[in-house]
Amino acid sequence: MVAKVIILQGAPREHEGASASEADIKPGMLIEPVPSGDDVGKWQKHATAGGNSARIFAGDRLEMGNDIDTVYEINDRVKVLYFGQTQKVNALVGSGQNLVKGDMMESAGNGLLQKLTTGVPLGQCDETLGAVTVLSRCPVAII
């Protein structure tokens, strides 16, 4: 059973980030700054499947009474967590994955992680989930 927090191991650098540029950013999603346009500097779900990314995840807002299932909506200020090697994040994976402990993970291009195909590995699945049929949490050790 995965804990009800985003930081599972280590002390990632925290930042009270800019606001969300899109709705439904969930704590535990891989995020990135918007690179161009009117929303430059705001946060969006990492948008490139298999693409390289800093290990930046949306954090939970427990200090505000919000748990890890409370989503950020457009213009909500995002708590940003910068993870480093050996730290563990309670990330999100989508349905259709079949994950076992030790699987390498990459960006799915929508803020979620997925089993590595041909992209850039970001971390390693730290728990066997088996066949994932709904949006699920997965402990991931950052590499």
Sequence and secondary structure as in RCSB ss.txt:
>XXXX:A:sequence
MVAKVIILQGAPREHEGASASEADIKPGMLIEPVPSGDDVGKWQKHATAGGNSARIFAGDRLEMGNDIDTVYEIN
DRVKVLYFGQTQKVNALVGSGQNLVKGDMMESAGNGLLQKLTTGVPLGQCDETLGAVTVLSRCPVAII
>XXXX:A:secstr
   SSSEEES  EEEEEEEBSSS B TT BEEE  SSTTTTSEEE  STT     EEE   GGGT  TT  B TT
 EEEEEE  TT EEEEEE TT EE TT EEEE SSS EEE SSS   EEE S  EE  S EEEEEEE 
